[in-house]
Each structure stands twice: as C-alpha cells, then as structure tokens.
Amino acid sequence: MTRILFQGDSITDAGRDRNNDENPGTGYPSFVKGRLGVDYPGAYEVINRAVSGDRVVDVYARIKRDIINLKPDILSILIGINDVWHEIGGHNGVDADKYFMVYDLILKEVRAALPDVKLVILEPFVLEASATCATEEAPDRWEYFKTECAKRAVMAKRIAEKHSAVFVPLQDAFDAAAKTAPSSWWLRDGVHPTSVGHELIARHWVKALGL
C-alpha cells in the first residue's frame, strides 16, 4: 500500500483527528482519500499531519516526528500563507528568502532519510475576501497579501524544480474560479477553502500526479 502524507497548515489540517490517522479532516486530503479509495481500492493510505497555524519553520521543527518517522511514499506539502499572515499584527512571519532556505532544508533532509519518496509541492494561494481585503485601518492589506503570497508561490515552484518534485499550481485556478463565483464561495475568508475550494485543490492534486 502506498502511503501518502499531507503536511502544512490549517488549510491542510482542516479539523483532522489528532488521535486517529484514519480521519484526515474535512479538507482536500479527505477528498483525495475518497477519490483514490474509489478508483484504487486498498492501494493508498492517506495520513494528514498538518497543523493549523504552522509556518515553514514550524513544519521543519516537526520534520522527524511528523514526516521522516512516518516513512511516506508520497509527501505532499502546502505551506506559505502563514509565513505572510503572521507578519501582520504579530510581526512573526517568515520572509521569502528564509522561506526558501528552510523549505529547501526540509526537502534535503527528507530526501536524505527517504531517498525514494515522491515529493509534491502545492502553490500557496490567496483571494481578496474578509481576512485579506483592504480596510480603513489597513488600506494596503490586500496588496500586501497578494504581493507576499506571490513571492512564496515563486519560491515554492523553485523548490519543486530544485528537488524534482511535482508542482501543483493553484493561484491561477482560484483566480479563474473567482470569476465564476465570489471569492468567498471558494475561500471563505480569502485563505481558508470552503468545501468547493477543497474540491478544487483535490482535483488539481490528483491531476498533477496523473492519478
């Protein structure tokens, strides 16, 4: 059985059960699990170890326990929006260069420990909605989110290319989707997907891996 491990922040966490790996939450990892379970019964095991609020440095801090020790055949990571968001107010974000450096370190160490692992890197994304839109107090809020998320997206693609990982582009997909329905239809606050947003991610994930 092929073990797929999902890593990331709240977008991937999606309410997963910390005490039961059989319950990967209500987000795109669960949608992927359902789809693969129907199409390839018994062929894939899906584990979700994402943690809400994580930045790339937090994923690195958990690398041994929540990645290497689990020995996945496929490792899928979506991380980056909190590296941007945490800088607002808390001034605890991770700048784009450090994001690349730590992400690179994660994949180097994973490759060293698990040389046959297949890597999947998802592109960070954002839309203009309640949490990311400009306000009277913060008129540049949306520009900040859009600009800084785009920087992390560029870095994520560079990381994927450097480590021969599958790259799953998502920003263009959400931009296109937002032309067919309001942003909040896809990302309820501009960051966290609704069920249809998670389905969009799942479809692109499966397509990128050719499953």
N, C-alpha and C positions, 0 to 999 in steps of 0.2 A: 504494500500500500504506500502510495506517495504522500508524504507529509507536507502540507502547505502551512507555513507560519506567517500570520499577518502581524505587522508591527506598526506603531505610530502613536497618534494622539487620540483625542476624543472622537474625531471623525471615524476612525477605525474601531476604537473601543466600543462605541455605540451600545453601552449597557451590558457588556459581556459579563458572564458569571465568573467571578474570581475563583470560585470553588469547584467549577465544573467545566472542563475544556470542551465538553460536548455542546455547550451553549455559547456560541460565538457572538451573541448580542443580536441587535436588530438592524444592523447596517450591512454594508456591501459584503463583508466576509460571510455573513449568513446567506446572502443572496447567491454568492459564488458557491458556497457549500451545497445549497439546494439544487442549483443548476447542474453542478458536477455529479451530485448524488443521483440525479435523474438520468443524466446522459451516460455516466460511467459508474454504475452501482458497485460499491466496495473498492473502487480504485484509488480514492483520495480521502485523506484525513485532513480536516481543517482545524487549526488551532489559532486562536486570537489572543495575543498577549499585549495589545496596545493599552496605553494608559492615558486617560484624559488629562490634558494639561501639559503633556510632555513636549519638550523642545528636542532638538537633535542631541544636545548634550545629555539629556535625561535618558534617551534611548541608549546612548553609549554607556551610561552608568549601569544599565541593566543588561549589557551585552552577554555576559557569561550566563546568568540565571535564565534570562528570557529569550535568548537566541541560541548560543552555542550549545548549552546543555540539552536543548530540545532536539538538536540534530535534524533540522528540517531538510527536505529535499528541494523545496522551493521556499525562498524567503522573500516576502513582499513587504515593502516599506513605503508608507506615506507620512512624511513629516515636513514641517516648514512653517505652517501658518502661525503656530505659537511663538516661533522664533521672531516673528514680526509683531504679533499681538501683545506679547508680554513686555514689549518696549513701551507700549502706550500705558501711561499711568505708573506701572511698576518699574520701568526702566531696567527690565531684566531680560531683554531679548537677546538674540544671537545674531550678530551681523553676518552679511552674506559671505564674506571671506572665511570667517570662523565656521559658519555652517558647512561650507565646502570642506574645510580641513577636517572637521570632526566626522562628517559623513564619510569622507574618504578613509579615515581611520577605522570606522566601523566596518566598512566593507573589506578593508585589508585584513583585519583581524578575523572576520568571519571566513574569508577565503582561506586564510592560513589554517584555521581549525577545521573547516569543512570544504575541502578543495573541489568537491563535486556539486556543491549547492548551486541551484539556479537562482539568480537574483532578479528581482522585479522592483523597479523604482517608479512610483507614481508621482506625477507632477502636482505640486501644490497649486491651489486654485482659490479664487475669491470672486464674489459678486457684490454689487452695491445693494445693500439691504440694511436692516435695522442696526446691526452691530458695526457695520463698516462705513455707513454713509456719513457725509459731512454734517456737522451740527453747528449751531451758532457759537458754541464754546470751542469747537474744534473744526473750523472750516476746511482744513487740509486733510481731514481724517481719511476720506475716500482715496485721495491722491496718494497718501502715504501707504495705505493698504495695497492699492493697485501696483504702485511702483515697487514696493519692497517685496511683495509676493512674487512679482515677475522676476526679480533678481534671484530669489530662491528657486524659481522654476528653471531658470537658465543653469544654475548650479546643479540642480537635480539631474538635468539632462547631461551635463558634462560628467557627472559622477557615473551615470549609467553607461556612457560611452567609454569612460576610462576602465570600467570594470566589466565590460561586455555583458551588461545587464539588459533585460527587456525594459524599455521605457514606455510608460503608459501616459500619453498626453491627455490632459483633462481640461485645461483652461479654455481652449478653443471650443471644446464640446459644451462646456457650461455657457460660454458666451453665445453660442448658437442656440442653445436651449432657451436662454433668456430672451431671445427674440420671438419665441413662440408662446411664452407664458411669463408672468412676472418672476423676477429673481427669487422671491420668497417661495415660489412654487417648487424650486429646485434646492435652494439653500435657505433655510428658514430665517437665518439672521445674516446671510452673506457668507457664512463659514460652514455651519453645520448642515449637512444634507437632510432633506425630508426623505420619505420612503422612495419617492420617484428620483430624487437626486442620488440616493444609494443605488438604485437600479441602473441609473446611467453609468455610474462608476463600475458596477459589476459587469455590465455589458462590454465596456471598453477594456476591462481587465481580461475577461475571457477571450475577447477578440485579439488582444495584443499577444496572448500566449498561444493563440491558434487552437484553442480547445473547443 
